[in-house]
Amino acid sequence: MFKKVICLLLALPILISGVRASDFLDKFSIKLTPAAIFAVDGNYSDTDKLREVINIGFGLGGTLRYEINDNIYIDAGYIFNWMSVKGDKKPFAYKEKSPAFNLQMFTLNTTFFLMSGYMIEPYLTLGFGICPWRFSEDPIWGEAWPAPGNPDKSFSNTSFGLNIGLGLESYFFSLFSLFAEIKYYYVFSRDVKKFGTDDFTQQDFLGLSVGLIYNFKKK
């Protein structure tokens, strides 16, 4: 009997740590984020808006969410966006290629659910992050173009960004849920010193996504 008690006492910290680890994991969920994205109002040059130069694009990414309580989550996300350059706007050197504007986003957001415990739950999300981007001679992160007013530099940068969005989440089966979201991004891409021009300004984008969420426990 004494040996059984000793064994139980020795095993107790392991059992407790296992429970705590499980409880901690239950706070997490993983979000798969396919998206459509398009430029809104930033200038590409003194004559063109960026939206007049690039097509509506597509993005794919993921988000790790941590539950603070039933109504507040912290989200760490990444998405890669690809927007092809319109045929009549391709630089002469890339007429025979498929140039594109590539935009990555590493973001940290706070998400506020306006109600909890319902089949459909609306939410508001806002946050910030860093956005590596480039005008690429190939569709996916190829060699960057020369900067428009400074050919010794690449037409690429890593810029600070802000975002705000609205969405709906619906729990439909066990640990899985669906979401639909619209999100506005503002990227501080203007860099007169590097690009040699003030014509390329800050850029803003609108993203639309519908995706799947895996929750480590049922909400």
C-alpha positions in Angstrom: 0.0 0.0 0.0 2.8 2.4 1.0 4.6 1.7 -2.3 1.4 2.5 -4.3 1.0 5.8 -2.4 4.6 6.7 -3.1 4.2 5.9 -6.8 1.0 7.9 -7.0 2.7 10.9 -5.3 5.7 10.6 -7.7 3.3 10.5 -10.7 1.1 13.3 -9.5 3.3 16.2 -10.8 3.4 14.5 -14.2 -0.4 14.1 -14.3 -0.9 17.7 -13.2 1.5 19.0 -15.7 -0.3 17.0 -18.4 -3.6 18.4 -17.4 -2.2 21.9 -17.4 -0.6 21.4 -20.8 -3.9 20.1 -22.1 -5.8 23.1 -20.7 -3.2 25.4 -22.2 -3.5 23.8 -25.6 -7.3 24.1 -25.4 -6.8 27.9 -25.6 -5.4 27.7 -29.1 -7.0 27.4 -32.5 -5.5 27.4 -36.1 -7.0 29.5 -38.9 -6.4 28.7 -42.6 -6.8 31.9 -44.6 -7.3 31.9 -48.4 -8.1 35.4 -49.6 -8.7 37.7 -52.5 -7.0 41.1 -52.2 -7.0 44.3 -54.3 -5.3 47.7 -54.1 -7.5 50.6 -53.0 -6.1 54.1 -53.4 -2.3 54.4 -53.2 -0.2 55.9 -56.1 2.1 53.9 -58.2 3.4 56.8 -60.2 2.5 60.5 -60.9 0.0 59.2 -63.5 -1.3 55.8 -62.2 -2.9 54.5 -59.1 -1.5 51.1 -58.0 -4.9 49.5 -58.6 -4.5 50.6 -62.3 -1.2 48.7 -62.5 -2.0 45.4 -60.8 -4.9 43.0 -61.0 -7.0 41.7 -58.1 -4.8 39.1 -56.4 -4.9 36.1 -54.2 -3.5 35.3 -50.8 -2.9 32.2 -48.7 -1.9 32.1 -45.1 -2.5 31.0 -41.6 -3.2 32.3 -38.1 -2.5 30.9 -34.6 -5.1 32.2 -32.2 -5.0 32.3 -28.4 -8.1 32.7 -26.3 -8.0 35.3 -23.5 -11.6 34.8 -22.7 -14.8 33.9 -24.6 -14.8 37.3 -26.3 -11.2 38.2 -26.8 -8.5 36.5 -28.8 -4.8 37.3 -29.7 -3.9 36.3 -33.3 -0.5 35.8 -34.8 -0.8 35.5 -38.6 1.0 35.3 -41.8 -0.3 35.6 -45.4 1.4 35.7 -48.8 -0.4 37.8 -51.4 0.2 37.7 -55.2 -1.1 40.4 -57.6 -0.1 40.1 -61.3 0.8 43.2 -63.3 -1.6 44.2 -66.0 -0.4 43.5 -69.5 -0.3 47.1 -70.7 1.5 48.2 -67.5 4.4 45.7 -67.6 7.8 47.3 -67.8 9.5 46.8 -71.2 12.1 44.5 -69.7 9.5 42.1 -68.4 7.0 42.1 -71.4 7.7 38.4 -72.0 7.5 37.5 -68.3 4.7 37.4 -65.7 5.7 40.2 -63.3 3.7 40.6 -60.1 3.4 42.6 -56.9 4.2 40.3 -54.0 3.1 41.3 -50.5 3.7 39.3 -47.3 2.1 40.2 -44.0 3.3 39.1 -40.6 0.6 40.4 -38.2 -0.4 40.5 -34.5 -4.1 41.2 -33.9 -6.6 41.4 -31.1 -10.0 40.0 -32.1 -13.2 41.0 -30.2 -16.2 38.8 -30.5 -19.3 40.9 -30.1 -21.2 37.9 -28.8 -20.3 34.4 -27.7 -22.0 31.0 -27.5 -24.1 31.4 -30.7 -24.1 29.5 -34.0 -22.9 32.7 -35.8 -20.6 35.1 -33.9 -19.6 38.5 -35.4 -16.2 40.0 -34.5 -14.0 43.0 -34.9 -10.2 42.6 -35.4 -7.4 45.1 -35.4 -3.7 45.0 -35.3 -0.3 45.8 -36.8 2.7 44.0 -38.4 5.5 44.1 -40.9 5.0 43.7 -44.6 7.9 42.5 -46.9 6.9 43.4 -50.5 8.4 43.6 -53.9 7.7 44.2 -57.6 8.9 40.9 -58.9 9.9 40.0 -62.4 8.4 36.5 -61.8 5.0 35.7 -60.3 6.2 34.4 -56.9 9.0 36.4 -55.2 11.4 36.6 -58.1 14.1 39.1 -58.7 12.9 42.6 -57.8 12.7 45.4 -60.3 15.1 48.4 -60.0 13.6 51.3 -58.0 11.9 53.8 -60.3 14.1 56.8 -59.5 17.1 54.9 -58.1 18.1 51.9 -60.3 20.9 50.8 -57.9 18.2 49.9 -55.4 15.5 47.3 -55.7 11.8 48.2 -55.9 11.1 46.3 -52.7 11.1 47.0 -49.0 9.8 45.8 -45.6 7.2 48.2 -44.4 5.1 48.7 -41.2 1.4 48.0 -41.6 -1.9 48.4 -39.8 -5.1 46.5 -40.3 -8.7 46.5 -39.2 -11.5 44.0 -40.1 -14.9 42.7 -39.6 -16.0 39.0 -39.7 -18.4 36.3 -38.9 -17.5 32.9 -37.4 -19.8 29.9 -37.4 -19.3 26.7 -35.5 -20.7 23.9 -37.5 -19.0 20.6 -36.6 -17.2 19.4 -33.5 -13.8 21.3 -33.4 -14.2 23.0 -36.7 -15.7 26.4 -37.6 -16.0 28.5 -40.7 -15.3 32.2 -41.0 -15.9 35.0 -43.5 -13.9 38.3 -43.2 -13.3 41.6 -44.8 -10.1 43.4 -43.8 -8.5 46.8 -44.6 -4.7 47.1 -44.7 -2.6 50.3 -44.7 1.1 49.8 -45.6 3.6 52.6 -45.0 5.5 51.9 -48.3 6.6 55.4 -49.2 10.4 55.7 -49.2 11.7 58.7 -51.1 15.3 58.1 -50.2 15.4 54.5 -51.4 13.1 54.8 -54.5 14.3 58.2 -55.6 10.7 59.5 -56.1 7.8 60.7 -54.0 5.3 59.4 -56.6 5.1 55.9 -55.0 3.1 56.5 -51.9 1.7 54.7 -48.9 -0.6 51.9 -50.1 -3.9 50.5 -48.9 -5.5 47.2 -49.7 -8.8 45.4 -49.1 -8.8 41.7 -48.4 -11.8 39.3 -48.5 -11.4 35.8 -47.1 -13.5 32.7 -46.4 -11.7 29.9 -44.5 -11.6 27.1 -42.0 -10.7 27.2 -38.3 -9.6 24.2 -36.2 -10.2 24.6 -32.5 -8.3 22.4 -30.0 -11.4 22.3 -27.9 -15.1 22.9 -28.9 -16.1 26.4 -28.0 
